[in-house]
Amino acid sequence: AEDGGVVPGVGDDETIATVPLTKLDRKIFYGHDGYYILFRLHQHLYERLSTARASAASMSQQFGQKAQPEEVRAKKEREIHNDFLRLLFKLLNGGVESSSFEDDCRTLLGANSYVLFTLDKLIYKIVKQIRSLLTDETAAKLLQLSEYERSRTAPYVETIYHANASVLMLEEACYRFGSVDGGERLTLQLMDTGLDKADLPVGIMEAQFHDYLEGFLQTA
């Protein structure tokens, strides 16, 4: 993930696109602090699991005195990584103590495995954050706004999406999440609304979305 990362073509979104949002080669979502925290926690989880994968690859090269064919080494790497995942699931399910998990991690993945010792706590934080978002009315409205933008067939105008999101968030911080390169990269940007909330034009929220949102809230 990148904070305020410069992505080629991002500036084009500030004007009217010639296609709907679903046709763009990148995905855009406006959210508040709750979503920012979730994405940050997810980033930490991804980085730690990547360390486990890299450590499995490193350990697979240490077995045996002679150089092994690549397919043999790759098979050993998969076995080590799968053993780690099974061990992690046992920890999450209460089937192994934290001290035993740490010892087994060292055996499987070597000295760098220390960053994995608190994976259970990180995962629990992610679950807690998701539960928090599920009971957050603003979070639900932001998701519905995103779905509405994706469902529209009219040309995409990000300034309208941004303004509507700002209306929903009131005084909360506004973040722009961008998925680019086919989902391989995520950009995170703290946005300036460019408008004083008190000076937002009357009716900035399109009537169609207002009706869409009201229908969602009445059935929720």
C-alpha positions in Angstrom: 0.0 0.0 0.0 1.1 3.5 -0.6 0.3 6.8 1.1 -0.5 9.4 -1.5 1.3 7.4 -4.1 1.6 8.9 -7.5 -0.1 6.5 -10.0 0.0 7.3 -13.7 -3.4 8.5 -14.9 -4.9 9.1 -11.4 -5.3 12.8 -12.2 -7.6 11.9 -15.1 -10.3 10.8 -12.6 -10.8 14.4 -11.5 -12.6 15.1 -14.7 -15.5 13.3 -16.5 -14.4 9.9 -17.7 -15.8 8.6 -21.0 -16.8 5.3 -19.5 -18.7 4.1 -16.3 -16.7 3.3 -13.2 -17.0 -0.5 -13.8 -15.1 0.0 -17.2 -12.1 1.8 -15.7 -8.9 -0.2 -15.3 -8.6 0.8 -11.7 -11.1 0.6 -8.8 -11.7 3.6 -6.5 -13.3 3.7 -3.0 -13.8 6.6 -0.6 -13.9 5.7 3.1 -13.3 7.0 6.6 -10.9 6.1 9.4 -12.6 2.8 10.0 -11.7 1.6 6.5 -8.2 3.1 6.7 -7.5 1.1 9.9 -8.8 -2.1 8.3 -6.6 -1.7 5.2 -3.6 -0.9 7.4 -4.2 -4.0 9.5 -4.5 -6.0 6.3 -1.3 -4.6 5.0 0.5 -5.7 8.2 -1.0 -9.2 7.8 0.1 -9.4 4.2 3.7 -8.4 5.1 4.0 -11.0 7.9 2.5 -13.8 5.7 5.0 -12.7 3.0 7.8 -13.1 5.5 6.6 -16.7 6.3 6.6 -17.5 2.5 10.1 -16.1 2.1 11.4 -17.9 5.2 9.9 -21.2 3.8 11.8 -20.6 0.6 15.0 -19.9 2.5 14.7 -23.0 4.8 13.9 -25.3 1.8 17.5 -24.5 0.5 19.1 -25.7 3.7 18.0 -29.3 3.6 20.7 -31.7 2.3 24.3 -31.0 1.6 24.1 -31.2 -2.2 22.2 -28.8 -4.4 18.8 -30.2 -5.2 16.7 -29.9 -8.4 14.4 -27.0 -8.4 11.3 -29.1 -8.3 12.5 -30.9 -5.2 13.3 -27.6 -3.5 9.9 -26.1 -4.5 8.1 -29.1 -3.1 10.0 -28.8 0.2 9.1 -25.1 0.3 5.4 -25.9 -0.1 5.6 -28.5 2.6 7.2 -26.1 5.0 4.7 -23.3 4.2 1.7 -25.7 4.5 3.0 -26.9 7.9 3.2 -23.3 9.1 -0.4 -22.6 8.0 -1.6 -25.7 9.8 0.3 -24.6 12.9 -1.3 -21.1 12.6 -4.8 -22.5 12.3 -4.2 -24.6 15.4 -3.1 -21.5 17.3 -6.2 -19.6 16.2 -8.4 -22.6 17.2 -6.8 -22.9 20.6 -5.2 -26.2 19.7 -1.6 -25.1 20.6 -0.1 -22.7 23.2 1.6 -19.5 22.2 5.0 -20.8 23.5 4.7 -24.0 21.5 3.7 -22.0 18.4 6.8 -19.8 18.7 9.1 -22.9 19.1 7.6 -24.6 16.1 7.8 -21.5 14.0 11.6 -21.2 14.8 12.0 -24.8 13.8 10.1 -24.5 10.6 11.0 -21.0 9.4 14.2 -20.0 11.2 15.2 -16.9 13.1 13.2 -14.4 11.1 10.0 -16.1 12.2 9.8 -13.9 15.3 7.6 -11.4 13.4 5.0 -14.2 13.2 4.7 -14.8 17.0 1.8 -12.4 17.4 -0.1 -13.2 14.2 -3.1 -14.4 16.2 -3.4 -11.0 17.9 -3.2 -9.2 14.6 -5.9 -11.5 13.1 -8.2 -10.9 16.1 -7.7 -7.1 15.6 -8.8 -7.5 11.9 -11.9 -9.5 12.9 -12.7 -6.9 15.6 -12.3 -4.0 13.1 -14.6 -5.8 10.6 -17.2 -6.3 13.2 -17.0 -2.6 14.1 -17.5 -1.6 10.5 -20.6 -3.9 10.3 -22.3 -1.9 13.0 -21.1 1.5 11.7 -23.9 3.3 9.9 -21.6 5.6 8.0 -19.5 2.7 6.9 -22.6 1.0 5.5 -23.6 4.2 3.7 -20.1 4.5 2.1 -20.4 1.0 0.9 -23.8 1.7 -0.6 -22.4 4.8 -2.3 -19.6 2.8 -3.8 -22.1 0.2 -5.1 -24.2 2.9 -6.5 -21.3 4.4 -8.4 -20.4 1.0 -9.8 -24.0 0.3 -10.8 -24.4 3.5 -12.8 -24.1 3.4 -16.6 -23.5 7.1 -17.0 -19.9 8.4 -17.5 -18.0 8.4 -14.2 -17.3 11.7 -12.5 -15.0 11.3 -9.5 -15.5 14.8 -8.1 -19.2 14.0 -7.6 -18.3 10.7 -5.9 -15.8 12.5 -3.7 -18.3 15.2 -2.8 -21.1 12.7 -2.0 -18.7 10.8 0.2 -17.7 14.0 2.0 -21.4 14.7 2.7 -21.8 11.2 4.3 -18.7 11.6 6.4 -19.5 15.0 7.7 -16.4 16.0 9.9 -14.6 12.7 9.6 -11.3 12.3 7.6 -11.8 11.2 4.0 -9.5 8.6 2.4 -9.2 7.7 -1.3 -8.4 4.0 -1.8 -7.3 3.1 -5.3 -6.7 -0.4 -6.7 -4.3 -0.3 -9.7 -2.3 -2.7 -11.8 -5.1 -5.3 -11.8 -5.3 -5.3 -8.0 -1.5 -5.7 -7.4 -1.1 -2.3 -5.8 -3.2 -0.2 -3.5 -2.9 3.5 -3.0 -4.1 5.3 0.1 -4.6 9.0 0.1 -5.8 11.4 2.8 -8.0 13.7 0.9 -8.8 17.4 1.2 -12.4 17.9 0.5 -11.7 21.2 -1.2 -15.0 22.4 0.2 -16.0 23.6 3.6 -18.6 21.1 4.8 -21.0 24.0 5.6 -20.6 25.4 2.1 -21.3 22.2 0.2 -23.8 23.0 -2.5 -27.4 22.1 -1.8 -28.3 18.9 -3.6 -24.7 17.8 -4.2 -25.9 14.3 -3.4 -27.7 13.2 -6.5 -31.4 12.5 -6.2 -31.0 9.0 -7.6 -28.4 8.1 -4.9 -30.5 9.7 -2.2 -33.4 7.4 -3.2 -31.1 4.4 -3.5 -29.7 5.1 0.0 -33.1 5.6 1.6 -34.3 2.3 0.1 -31.3 0.5 1.6 -31.7 2.0 5.0 -35.4 1.1 5.2 -34.6 -2.5 4.4 -31.5 -2.9 6.5 
